[in-house]
Amino acid sequence: MKSMIIIPTYNEKDNIERLVKAINLLEDEFYITIVDDNSPDGTGKIADQMAAGNHRIHVIHRRCKLGLGSAYLEGFRYALDKEMDYIFEMDADFSHHPKYLHEMLEAIKDADLVIGSRYYEGIRVDGWRFRRLLISKFANIYTSYMIIVPLWDFTSGFRCFRKEVLKHIDAKKIRSNGYAFQIEMTTYAYHLGFKIKEIPIIFYGREFGISKISRREVWEAFWTVIRLRSPLKDIIHHLNSLF
């Protein structure tokens, strides 16, 4: 079974080399694809240097900052072209510790999508201010309530997909490009009948660099949930009318 980790980057020169080295020290062998949005700090050049000395590392260069969602979709297409069995999402800033990758590989044996969850079996976040933690936790409660999917962490970017999930989700339906992208992918996977499993992780606030979440992405997530709920309400109404 072949596994590939997709890592989107934008100004991650202080993190990307350390992260890749940490992944390569693991017993499990992973292919790594770095999707760089033309980082002005030279992240792409560092990635190229690593790829030149390791055939398991591939770099996709994009012309500008095009967004998280489109970066993952481009990485997914490449992974599927290379016939990977398991495809991971992972942040470049060490918020997602490589030590959990093996646990996720074990968990995917009995699931179709594994989510490294900050809120499953308690709250496990290190290094966030209370306000940001409160917003994140509330957003996940709101999402679960609105779209009626029984999960704790919709917006986690630490995931492992079986290739079949990515083959069946219609990428043309994905309209969000920020963190709401994770909500869309989760919802479509669930309603296609794929088994989703959460495993608890500790999420670490970034040590180097600047957090890239914006107000625009928060609002995008809010409206994405409403958009995803609308057709579900119609389905529920139709089912109730049959009984």
C-alpha positions as CSV (number, residue, x, y, z in Angstrom):
1,M,0.0,0.0,0.0
2,K,1.4,3.4,-1.0
3,S,0.8,6.5,1.0
4,M,1.3,10.2,0.1
5,I,1.1,13.3,2.2
6,I,-0.1,16.5,0.6
7,I,1.4,19.6,2.3
8,P,0.3,23.1,1.1
9,T,2.8,25.8,1.8
10,Y,2.9,29.6,1.7
11,N,5.9,31.2,3.5
12,E,6.9,28.1,5.5
13,K,10.7,28.3,5.1
14,D,11.2,27.9,8.9
15,N,9.1,24.8,9.0
16,I,9.0,22.7,5.8
17,E,12.5,21.2,5.9
18,R,12.2,20.3,9.6
19,L,8.8,18.7,8.9
20,V,10.0,16.6,6.0
21,K,13.0,15.4,7.9
22,A,10.7,14.4,10.8
23,I,8.4,12.5,8.4
24,N,11.4,10.7,6.8
25,L,12.6,9.5,10.2
26,L,9.4,7.5,10.7
27,E,9.4,3.7,10.1
28,D,6.5,4.0,7.6
29,E,7.6,5.2,4.2
30,F,5.6,8.1,2.8
31,Y,5.7,10.0,-0.5
32,I,5.4,13.7,0.1
33,T,3.9,16.3,-2.3
34,I,4.5,20.0,-1.4
35,V,2.1,22.4,-3.1
36,D,3.7,25.8,-2.9
37,D,1.8,29.0,-3.8
38,N,4.9,30.9,-5.0
39,S,6.0,31.7,-1.4
40,P,8.0,35.0,-1.4
41,D,10.1,33.7,1.4
42,G,11.7,31.0,-0.7
43,T,9.8,28.0,0.6
44,G,9.5,26.6,-2.9
45,K,13.3,26.7,-3.5
46,I,13.9,24.8,-0.2
47,A,11.3,22.2,-1.3
48,D,13.0,21.8,-4.7
49,Q,16.4,21.2,-3.0
50,M,14.8,18.5,-0.9
51,A,13.1,16.9,-3.9
52,A,16.4,16.9,-5.9
53,G,17.9,14.5,-3.3
54,N,14.8,12.3,-2.6
55,H,12.6,10.6,-5.3
56,R,9.8,10.4,-2.7
57,I,9.4,14.2,-2.6
58,H,7.5,16.1,-5.3
59,V,6.9,19.8,-5.6
60,I,4.0,21.5,-7.3
61,H,4.6,25.2,-7.9
62,R,1.6,27.5,-8.4
63,R,1.8,31.0,-9.8
64,C,0.4,32.8,-6.7
65,K,-1.6,32.3,-3.5
66,L,-4.6,30.4,-4.8
67,G,-6.0,29.0,-1.6
68,L,-6.0,26.0,0.6
69,G,-8.8,24.1,-1.0
70,S,-7.5,24.3,-4.5
71,A,-4.0,23.3,-3.3
72,Y,-5.4,20.1,-1.8
73,L,-7.4,19.3,-4.9
74,E,-4.3,19.7,-7.1
75,G,-2.4,17.5,-4.7
76,F,-5.1,14.9,-4.7
77,R,-5.2,14.7,-8.5
78,Y,-1.4,14.1,-8.5
79,A,-1.7,11.4,-5.8
80,L,-4.4,9.6,-7.7
81,D,-2.4,9.8,-10.9
82,K,0.4,8.1,-9.1
83,E,-2.0,5.4,-7.9
84,M,-1.6,6.1,-4.2
85,D,-3.8,4.0,-1.9
86,Y,-3.9,6.4,1.1
87,I,-3.7,10.2,0.7
88,F,-3.0,12.5,3.7
89,E,-3.6,16.1,4.4
90,M,-1.1,17.8,6.7
91,D,-0.2,21.4,7.7
92,A,3.4,22.5,7.2
93,D,3.7,24.3,10.5
94,F,4.0,21.4,13.0
95,S,0.4,21.9,14.2
96,H,0.0,18.3,13.1
97,H,2.8,16.2,14.6
98,P,4.2,13.5,12.4
99,K,4.0,11.0,15.4
100,Y,0.3,10.6,14.6
101,L,0.8,9.4,11.0
102,H,1.3,5.8,12.0
103,E,-1.8,5.8,14.2
104,M,-3.8,7.2,11.2
105,L,-2.4,4.4,8.9
106,E,-3.6,1.9,11.4
107,A,-7.0,3.6,11.8
108,I,-7.6,3.7,8.0
109,K,-7.6,-0.1,7.9
110,D,-11.1,0.1,9.4
111,A,-12.3,3.3,7.8
112,D,-12.4,5.3,4.6
113,L,-11.5,8.7,6.1
114,V,-9.6,9.2,9.3
115,I,-9.6,12.7,10.9
116,G,-7.0,13.7,13.5
117,S,-9.4,15.3,15.9
118,R,-8.8,18.1,18.3
119,Y,-12.2,17.6,20.0
120,Y,-12.9,13.9,20.1
121,E,-12.8,12.6,23.6
122,G,-12.0,16.0,25.1
123,I,-10.3,19.2,23.9
124,R,-6.6,18.8,22.9
125,V,-5.2,22.1,21.8
126,D,-1.9,23.5,22.9
127,G,-0.8,27.1,22.3
128,W,-4.1,28.8,21.3
129,R,-5.6,31.8,23.0
130,F,-9.0,31.1,24.6
131,R,-10.9,33.3,22.1
132,R,-9.6,31.3,19.1
133,L,-10.3,28.0,20.8
134,L,-13.8,29.1,21.6
135,I,-14.5,30.2,18.0
136,S,-13.1,26.9,16.7
137,K,-15.1,24.8,19.1
138,F,-18.3,26.7,18.5
139,A,-17.8,26.5,14.7
140,N,-17.7,22.7,14.9
141,I,-20.7,22.4,17.2
142,Y,-22.6,24.7,14.8
143,T,-21.6,22.6,11.8
144,S,-22.5,19.3,13.3
145,Y,-25.9,20.7,14.4
146,M,-26.7,22.3,11.1
147,I,-25.7,19.6,8.6
148,I,-26.6,16.7,10.9
149,V,-23.3,14.8,10.7
150,P,-22.2,13.1,14.0
151,L,-18.5,14.3,14.1
152,W,-16.5,16.4,16.6
153,D,-14.0,18.1,14.3
154,F,-15.0,19.1,10.8
155,T,-12.3,21.7,10.2
156,S,-9.3,19.6,11.1
157,G,-6.7,19.6,8.3
158,F,-5.0,16.4,9.5
159,R,-6.6,13.6,7.5
160,C,-6.1,10.4,5.7
161,F,-8.3,9.3,2.8
162,R,-8.7,6.1,1.0
163,K,-8.3,6.7,-2.7
164,E,-11.8,5.6,-3.3
165,V,-13.2,8.5,-1.4
166,L,-11.4,11.1,-3.5
167,K,-12.4,9.3,-6.7
168,H,-16.0,9.4,-5.8
169,I,-16.3,13.0,-4.5
170,D,-17.0,15.3,-7.4
171,A,-14.4,18.1,-7.2
172,K,-16.6,20.3,-9.3
173,K,-19.0,20.5,-6.3
174,I,-16.3,21.9,-4.0
175,R,-17.0,25.7,-3.9
176,S,-15.0,26.8,-0.8
177,N,-11.3,27.4,-0.9
178,G,-10.4,28.1,2.8
179,Y,-10.9,26.0,5.9
180,A,-14.5,25.4,4.8
181,F,-13.0,23.1,2.2
182,Q,-12.6,20.5,5.0
183,I,-16.3,20.8,5.9
184,E,-17.4,20.2,2.4
185,M,-15.1,17.2,1.9
186,T,-16.3,15.6,5.2
187,T,-20.0,16.2,4.4
188,Y,-19.8,14.7,0.9
189,A,-17.8,11.7,2.1
190,Y,-20.4,11.1,4.8
191,H,-23.4,11.3,2.5
192,L,-21.7,9.1,0.0
193,G,-21.7,6.4,2.6
194,F,-18.0,6.3,3.5
195,K,-17.0,5.4,7.0
196,I,-15.4,8.3,8.9
197,K,-13.3,7.7,12.0
198,E,-11.9,10.3,14.4
199,I,-8.7,9.7,16.4
200,P,-7.6,12.1,19.2
201,I,-4.5,14.2,18.6
202,I,-2.9,17.1,20.3
203,F,-3.0,20.2,18.0
204,Y,0.0,22.5,18.5
205,G,-0.2,26.2,17.8
206,R,2.5,27.2,15.3
207,E,5.9,28.0,16.7
208,F,7.3,29.8,13.6
209,G,5.5,31.9,11.0
210,I,2.1,33.6,11.0
211,S,-1.3,32.0,11.2
212,K,-3.1,32.4,7.9
213,I,-6.8,32.2,8.8
214,S,-8.7,35.3,8.0
215,R,-12.2,36.7,8.7
216,R,-13.1,36.0,5.1
217,E,-12.5,32.3,5.7
218,V,-14.5,32.3,8.8
219,W,-17.5,33.8,6.9
220,E,-16.9,31.4,4.1
221,A,-17.2,28.5,6.5
222,F,-20.4,30.0,8.0
223,W,-22.2,30.3,4.7
224,T,-20.8,26.9,3.4
225,V,-22.6,25.2,6.3
226,I,-25.9,26.9,5.4
227,R,-25.4,26.0,1.7
228,L,-24.7,22.3,2.6
229,R,-27.8,22.2,4.9
230,S,-30.3,23.4,2.3
231,P,-30.6,20.3,0.2
232,L,-30.6,18.1,3.4
233,K,-33.7,20.0,4.6
234,D,-35.4,19.2,1.4
235,I,-34.5,15.5,1.7
236,I,-35.7,15.3,5.3
237,H,-39.0,17.1,4.3
238,H,-39.5,14.6,1.5
239,L,-38.9,11.6,3.8
240,N,-41.3,12.9,6.4
241,S,-44.0,13.3,3.7
242,L,-43.8,9.6,3.0
243,F,-44.8,8.5,6.5
